[in-house]
Amino acid sequence: MSFEGNRWTLALVVPLMSCVLALAACSSDGQENTALSASAIAAIRELDQAYAAAWLANDPDGVMATLTEDAVLIPHHGAPVVEGSSAIREFWWPPDSPPTAVSEFTTELDEISGRDGLAYARGRFSLTFSFESEGQRRTISNAGNHLLIVRKNAAGEWRIARRIWNDPVAQQQ
């Protein structure tokens, strides 16, 4: 196979590699870029668990405390991107929606990598929640994959800057 026949591959790979290298090289607060320490990996795992625990406690403020102010959600099924704290609150807790109770939420991280100050974590999740609709209690369960991009803030705490999830269409029980 000749190089000439693969120009489109080069056109795709070069920008992608540039993005990967930029992610690997950048730091949110100008710190020296070093590989993640064991304590950073543990802190990112704790962040992921705090996120799930806040949902299980049905605590919107607790959920929001795990996110950066400029966090972005990239929801499943091609739903529009949700940017910033106000939009995220509106997306997850719309004012005119019935109360929703999360009864089960587990997350499992299979990979954590990055540089000091910026990292990603990917894994799987399982979720069950209930709400009232048209006078009936409805329970929805789902499971899928998720990807977090996390960033260390000025206080040295890891927070979720981007959250992406995908899953099959939820099954009503």
Helices and strands as residue ranges (DSSP letters): G 4-6, H 7-25, H 38-56, H 60-65, E 67-74, E 82-83, H 85-92, E 100-115, E 118-133, E 136-152, E 158-166, E 171-172
